[in-house]
């Protein structure tokens, strides 16, 4: 089941895991918050374009596959904010 452009949930050893669709790197169990297991980089919001003020309190929080470096998601957050949850709700395997 695809959950984002480069993320999918697949069966693996009697469980479900979230993995990268590009390199098949397993990021975490499907019940976990995948963003906490991805590579993450906070960048100035000015990287999104010249219309953002240099003294903005916002950041671009980018998430990457730890296996191949494919960008998985980007959030715009206030400096110091926690990770925004993208936890997937699913039915357990029976």
Backbone as CSV, one residue per row, in Angstrom:
resi,resn,N_x,N_y,N_z,CA_x,CA_y,CA_z,C_x,C_y,C_z
1,UNK,0.857,-1.167,0.000,0.000,0.000,0.000,0.909,1.237,0.000
2,UNK,0.781,2.059,-1.005,1.576,3.277,-1.095,0.978,4.327,-0.159
3,UNK,1.842,4.974,0.644,1.369,6.006,1.577,1.915,7.384,1.221
4,UNK,2.865,7.426,0.300,3.416,8.682,-0.212,4.123,8.342,-1.516
5,UNK,4.616,9.356,-2.201,5.257,9.105,-3.491,6.382,8.079,-3.384
6,UNK,7.168,8.132,-2.331,8.312,7.227,-2.210,8.250,6.349,-0.958
7,UNK,7.066,6.163,-0.386,6.902,5.313,0.795,5.759,4.334,0.587
8,UNK,5.953,3.121,1.101,4.894,2.123,1.017,4.931,1.235,2.249
9,UNK,3.782,0.628,2.532,3.692,-0.373,3.596,3.609,-1.730,2.917
10,UNK,4.478,-2.646,3.367,4.521,-3.986,2.777,4.643,-5.018,3.890
11,UNK,4.180,-6.256,3.651,4.376,-7.322,4.629,5.851,-7.693,4.700
12,UNK,6.311,-8.017,5.925,7.704,-8.435,6.116,7.794,-9.229,7.411
13,UNK,8.126,-10.516,7.301,8.303,-11.383,8.466,7.143,-11.286,9.466
14,UNK,5.927,-11.574,9.033,4.710,-11.586,9.860,4.356,-10.227,10.449
15,UNK,4.799,-9.168,9.838,4.464,-7.809,10.276,4.318,-6.938,9.019
16,UNK,4.103,-5.687,9.242,4.082,-4.720,8.149,5.146,-3.674,8.438
17,UNK,5.842,-3.284,7.385,6.905,-2.290,7.531,6.697,-1.154,6.535
18,UNK,7.290,-0.016,6.855,7.308,1.113,5.930,8.672,1.104,5.264
19,UNK,8.671,1.137,3.929,9.937,1.120,3.213,9.916,2.126,2.060
20,UNK,11.112,2.457,1.613,11.298,3.352,0.475,10.941,2.602,-0.806
21,UNK,10.179,3.228,-1.674,9.807,2.577,-2.933,10.958,2.594,-3.939
22,UNK,11.933,3.449,-3.721,13.051,3.554,-4.669,14.108,2.477,-4.425
23,UNK,14.519,2.281,-3.164,15.616,1.341,-2.876,15.176,0.161,-2.005
24,UNK,13.911,0.147,-1.559,13.340,-0.900,-0.704,13.978,-0.954,0.683
25,UNK,14.649,0.122,1.106,15.198,0.204,2.466,14.037,0.217,3.462
26,UNK,14.055,-0.673,4.440,13.028,-0.698,5.473,13.341,0.397,6.481
27,UNK,12.402,1.321,6.637,12.601,2.457,7.532,12.174,2.108,8.949
28,UNK,11.007,1.461,9.093,10.528,1.111,10.429,9.315,0.195,10.315
29,UNK,8.873,-0.302,11.458,7.612,-1.033,11.532,6.484,-0.069,11.195
30,UNK,5.430,-0.568,10.587,4.330,0.294,10.164,3.602,0.954,11.332
31,UNK,3.758,0.430,12.539,3.092,1.035,13.697,3.895,2.203,14.278
32,UNK,5.113,2.412,13.802,5.981,3.473,14.304,5.816,4.758,13.487
33,UNK,6.319,5.846,14.030,6.360,7.127,13.317,7.589,7.115,12.417
34,UNK,7.392,6.992,11.105,8.512,6.823,10.180,9.435,8.034,10.155
35,UNK,8.907,9.235,10.384,9.747,10.436,10.329,10.847,10.421,11.384
36,UNK,10.601,9.751,12.502,11.617,9.669,13.556,12.765,8.740,13.173
37,UNK,12.571,7.907,12.168,13.605,6.963,11.730,14.257,7.372,10.413
38,UNK,13.713,8.404,9.782,14.284,8.898,8.526,15.435,9.859,8.822
39,UNK,16.273,10.087,7.833,17.288,11.130,7.949,16.562,12.470,7.845
40,UNK,16.957,13.440,8.672,16.230,14.712,8.736,17.214,15.875,8.664
41,UNK,16.767,16.954,8.019,17.589,18.152,7.912,16.686,19.378,7.997
42,UNK,16.978,20.283,8.936,16.261,21.561,9.025,17.023,22.596,8.215
43,UNK,16.301,23.317,7.363,16.911,24.341,6.512,16.122,25.639,6.628
44,UNK,16.752,26.771,6.348,16.022,28.040,6.383,14.883,28.035,5.362
45,UNK,13.767,28.639,5.723,12.617,28.684,4.813,12.955,29.476,3.551
46,UNK,13.975,30.301,3.596,14.388,31.053,2.402,14.860,30.119,1.288
47,UNK,15.190,28.856,1.612,15.542,27.892,0.571,14.355,27.580,-0.335
48,UNK,13.148,27.897,0.109,11.951,27.648,-0.696,11.711,28.754,-1.724
49,UNK,12.410,29.848,-1.615,12.254,30.920,-2.594,12.554,32.282,-2.017
50,UNK,12.724,33.275,-2.886,13.143,34.614,-2.457,12.050,35.442,-1.779
51,UNK,10.820,34.984,-1.773,9.737,35.770,-1.181,9.642,35.625,0.333
52,UNK,10.386,34.684,0.906,10.348,34.486,2.351,11.380,35.390,3.018
53,UNK,10.987,36.055,4.104,11.934,36.956,4.782,13.074,36.185,5.436
54,UNK,14.249,36.792,5.457,15.438,36.148,6.034,15.302,35.895,7.539
55,UNK,14.526,36.714,8.223,14.377,36.561,9.671,13.113,35.776,10.047
56,UNK,12.626,34.940,9.146,11.412,34.155,9.378,11.608,33.179,10.541
57,UNK,10.567,33.001,11.362,10.647,32.013,12.449,10.386,30.583,11.951
58,UNK,10.203,30.423,10.652,9.885,29.107,10.091,11.118,28.422,9.518
59,UNK,11.044,27.087,9.460,12.088,26.247,8.875,11.455,25.269,7.895
60,UNK,12.247,24.801,6.947,11.864,23.652,6.137,12.484,22.431,6.808
61,UNK,11.675,21.477,7.175,12.180,20.234,7.776,12.045,19.150,6.715
62,UNK,13.180,18.702,6.215,13.200,17.733,5.128,13.519,16.341,5.674
63,UNK,12.842,15.337,5.129,13.023,13.948,5.537,13.492,13.137,4.336
64,UNK,14.531,12.300,4.568,15.158,11.531,3.499,15.249,10.060,3.859
65,UNK,15.246,9.201,2.837,15.479,7.780,3.042,16.920,7.596,3.509
66,UNK,17.138,6.877,4.622,18.505,6.637,5.083,19.284,5.693,4.159
67,UNK,18.585,4.990,3.284,19.249,4.050,2.388,19.775,4.667,1.111
68,UNK,18.951,5.530,0.483,19.340,6.064,-0.830,19.325,7.589,-0.911
69,UNK,18.810,8.254,0.111,18.790,9.714,0.105,17.616,10.338,-0.622
70,UNK,16.651,9.545,-1.065,15.458,10.105,-1.713,14.694,10.958,-0.716
71,UNK,14.289,12.170,-1.142,13.484,13.015,-0.259,12.099,12.393,-0.124
72,UNK,11.663,12.224,1.119,10.389,11.578,1.407,9.284,12.567,1.737
73,UNK,9.629,13.680,2.373,8.618,14.661,2.782,9.313,15.953,3.195
74,UNK,8.555,17.041,3.187,9.023,18.336,3.681,7.880,18.952,4.484
75,UNK,8.194,19.413,5.686,7.234,20.140,6.510,7.747,21.559,6.711
76,UNK,6.834,22.509,6.806,7.182,23.873,7.202,6.790,23.985,8.666
77,UNK,7.777,24.266,9.522,7.552,24.284,10.967,8.164,25.534,11.583
78,UNK,7.699,25.852,12.775,8.325,26.921,13.553,9.608,26.364,14.164
79,UNK,10.601,27.206,14.312,11.849,26.783,14.947,11.529,26.200,16.325
80,UNK,12.083,25.038,16.622,11.872,24.387,17.911,10.665,23.471,17.973
81,UNK,9.820,23.450,16.937,8.645,22.570,16.944,9.054,21.106,16.863
82,UNK,8.257,20.211,17.477,8.536,18.778,17.343,8.173,18.303,15.935
83,UNK,8.532,17.074,15.644,8.188,16.473,14.354,6.675,16.335,14.248
84,UNK,6.121,16.704,13.094,4.688,16.567,12.830,4.419,15.101,12.488
85,UNK,3.506,14.475,13.197,3.235,13.054,13.019,2.561,12.760,11.685
86,UNK,3.043,11.717,11.027,2.410,11.168,9.827,2.126,9.689,10.048
87,UNK,1.846,9.344,11.287,1.617,7.925,11.619,0.454,7.385,10.801
88,UNK,0.626,6.200,10.289,-0.365,5.556,9.433,-1.238,4.653,10.280
89,UNK,-2.544,4.758,10.106,-3.486,3.869,10.793,-3.813,2.708,9.854
90,UNK,-3.731,1.483,10.340,-4.001,0.320,9.513,-4.559,-0.797,10.374
91,UNK,-5.114,-1.779,9.700,-5.644,-2.960,10.380,-4.524,-3.986,10.532
92,UNK,-4.394,-4.610,11.703,-3.358,-5.615,11.896,-3.560,-6.834,10.996
93,UNK,-2.465,-7.526,10.690,-2.538,-8.752,9.889,-3.178,-9.851,10.726
94,UNK,-4.124,-10.550,10.127,-4.785,-11.643,10.845,-4.435,-12.975,10.245
